Amino acid sequence: MKNPLLVLALLGTTGPAAHAQATPAETKAVAQQLNRLMRNPKKPKQDLTLTMSGCHAEHIVRDRGADVKTSTPLGLSFNSGKSGWAMKMDNGVFEMKMSFDWADVTALTYERATDDDGQKHFQIKLNNHKKDSKGSSGPSVSFELPLYTTDEAVVKAMTARLEKVRQGCGGVLK
């Protein structure tokens, strides 16, 4: 379930607090809490992390128990400025890295989700839309950050904290 009320409330916020940039300590605390919430207790060999440095972020998915069989290791990547992704896999190992600038995030929402194994959780969805060097519309990318909690208040608070980071980096909802 997407929460349009949260988005409307954030759009309607005015005053200095609405556009205050998160401090480095706040950003670090957000990342630490987010990384704890992204840990799936049913998948101990899987790590999901989000690291933030200023207005740049990198999301890493690493699974050391993946159901992957290859005759030779495989790796792919794509970069466009400071944003991009890279994926590699080998027998039993899968890793994907996605990097982006918060200013390119055009939407930040959350919704309820269920894993393939029936585990209920939430997902924060980030829509990233970058313009090319000529100002034309560039590639659009969406990805989710799973939060393994059933407490919607925790997810709502985390979404608001990420929104503060995004707005402090010049991101504008479209």
C-alpha positions as CSV (number, residue, x, y, z in Angstrom):
1,M,0.0,0.0,0.0
2,K,1.5,3.3,-1.1
3,N,1.1,6.2,1.3
4,P,0.0,9.2,-0.7
5,L,-0.8,11.1,2.5
6,L,2.8,11.0,3.6
7,V,3.9,12.4,0.2
8,L,1.3,15.1,0.4
9,A,2.2,16.0,4.0
10,L,5.9,16.2,3.0
11,L,5.0,18.4,0.0
12,G,3.0,20.7,2.2
13,T,5.7,21.1,4.8
14,T,7.1,24.7,4.9
15,G,9.7,26.6,6.9
16,P,13.4,26.0,7.5
17,A,12.9,22.4,8.8
18,A,11.3,21.3,5.6
19,H,14.5,21.8,3.6
20,A,17.2,21.4,6.2
21,Q,19.9,19.0,5.2
22,A,20.5,16.0,7.3
23,T,23.8,16.2,9.2
24,P,26.5,13.6,8.6
25,A,25.7,12.1,12.0
26,E,22.0,11.9,11.1
27,T,22.7,10.4,7.7
28,K,25.0,7.7,9.4
29,A,22.2,6.9,11.9
30,V,19.7,6.6,9.1
31,A,21.9,4.2,7.2
32,Q,22.6,2.1,10.3
33,Q,18.9,1.7,11.2
34,L,18.1,1.0,7.5
35,N,20.8,-1.6,7.2
36,R,19.4,-3.4,10.4
37,L,15.9,-3.3,9.0
38,M,17.0,-4.7,5.6
39,R,18.5,-7.8,7.2
40,N,16.2,-10.7,6.4
41,P,16.3,-13.0,9.5
42,K,15.4,-16.0,7.2
43,K,18.5,-15.4,5.0
44,P,21.6,-15.2,7.2
45,K,23.9,-15.4,4.2
46,Q,22.4,-12.4,2.5
47,D,23.5,-8.8,3.2
48,L,21.8,-5.7,2.0
49,T,23.4,-2.4,2.8
50,L,23.0,1.3,1.9
51,T,26.0,3.5,2.4
52,M,25.6,7.3,2.1
53,S,28.4,9.8,1.6
54,G,27.0,13.3,1.3
55,C,24.4,13.2,-1.5
56,H,25.7,10.0,-3.0
57,A,24.4,6.6,-2.1
58,E,25.3,3.0,-2.9
59,H,23.0,0.0,-2.4
60,I,24.7,-3.4,-2.2
61,V,22.9,-6.8,-2.3
62,R,25.3,-9.6,-1.5
63,D,24.2,-13.3,-1.2
64,R,26.8,-15.9,-0.3
65,G,24.2,-18.7,-0.5
66,A,22.6,-17.9,-3.8
67,D,21.2,-20.6,-6.0
68,V,23.6,-19.7,-8.9
69,K,25.6,-22.2,-11.0
70,T,27.9,-20.9,-13.7
71,S,30.7,-22.5,-15.7
72,T,32.7,-19.3,-15.4
73,P,32.2,-16.2,-13.3
74,L,30.0,-13.5,-14.8
75,G,30.2,-9.7,-14.3
76,L,28.3,-6.8,-15.9
77,S,28.2,-3.1,-15.2
78,F,26.9,0.2,-16.4
79,N,28.0,3.7,-15.4
80,S,26.5,7.1,-16.2
81,G,28.3,9.9,-14.3
82,K,28.1,9.1,-10.6
83,S,25.2,6.7,-11.0
84,G,25.3,3.1,-12.2
85,W,25.2,-0.5,-11.4
86,A,27.4,-3.6,-11.4
87,M,26.5,-7.2,-11.0
88,K,28.6,-10.3,-10.6
89,M,27.9,-13.9,-9.9
90,D,29.8,-17.1,-9.5
91,N,28.8,-20.5,-8.1
92,G,26.8,-19.8,-5.0
93,V,27.6,-16.1,-4.9
94,F,25.6,-13.1,-6.2
95,E,26.4,-9.4,-5.8
96,M,24.8,-6.3,-7.2
97,K,25.8,-2.7,-6.5
98,M,23.6,0.3,-7.5
99,S,24.9,3.8,-7.0
100,F,22.9,7.0,-7.3
101,D,22.7,10.7,-6.3
102,W,19.8,11.7,-4.0
103,A,19.1,14.7,-6.2
104,D,18.1,12.2,-9.0
105,V,15.4,10.5,-6.8
106,T,12.0,11.8,-7.9
107,A,9.8,9.7,-5.8
108,L,10.1,7.9,-2.4
109,T,7.2,5.7,-1.3
110,Y,6.6,2.6,0.7
111,E,4.2,-0.3,0.5
112,R,3.5,-3.7,2.1
113,A,5.1,-6.7,0.5
114,T,5.3,-10.5,0.8
115,D,8.4,-12.5,0.0
116,D,8.3,-15.7,-2.1
117,D,8.4,-17.7,1.1
118,G,5.3,-15.8,2.5
119,Q,7.2,-13.5,4.9
120,K,5.4,-10.1,5.3
121,H,7.4,-6.9,5.3
122,F,7.5,-3.4,3.8
123,Q,9.5,-2.0,0.9
124,I,10.6,1.6,0.4
125,K,10.5,2.3,-3.3
126,L,12.9,4.8,-4.8
127,N,12.3,6.1,-8.3
128,N,15.4,7.6,-9.8
129,H,15.2,9.7,-13.0
130,K,18.3,11.4,-14.3
131,K,18.5,14.0,-17.0
132,D,21.3,13.8,-19.6
133,S,23.9,16.5,-20.3
134,K,21.5,18.3,-22.6
135,G,18.7,18.4,-20.0
136,S,16.7,15.8,-21.8
137,S,15.0,13.0,-20.0
138,G,17.5,10.2,-19.3
139,P,17.1,6.7,-18.0
140,S,14.6,6.0,-15.3
141,V,15.3,3.4,-12.6
142,S,13.3,2.1,-9.7
143,F,14.4,-0.2,-6.9
144,E,13.2,-1.3,-3.5
145,L,14.7,-1.4,-0.1
146,P,13.0,-4.2,1.8
147,L,12.4,-3.5,5.5
148,Y,11.8,-6.6,7.6
149,T,9.3,-5.3,10.0
150,T,5.6,-5.3,10.2
151,D,5.4,-2.1,12.1
152,E,4.2,0.6,9.7
153,A,5.1,3.4,12.1
154,V,8.8,2.4,11.9
155,V,8.6,2.3,8.1
156,K,6.8,5.7,7.9
157,A,9.5,7.2,10.2
158,M,12.3,5.7,8.1
159,T,10.7,7.0,4.8
160,A,10.5,10.5,6.4
161,R,14.2,10.4,7.4
162,L,15.2,9.3,3.9
163,E,13.0,12.1,2.5
164,K,14.9,14.6,4.6
165,V,18.2,13.3,3.2
166,R,16.8,13.5,-0.3
167,Q,15.4,17.0,0.1
168,G,18.7,18.2,1.6
169,C,20.4,17.1,-1.5
170,G,18.1,19.0,-3.9
171,G,15.8,16.2,-4.7
172,V,12.3,17.3,-5.8
173,L,9.2,15.1,-6.0
174,K,7.7,15.1,-9.5
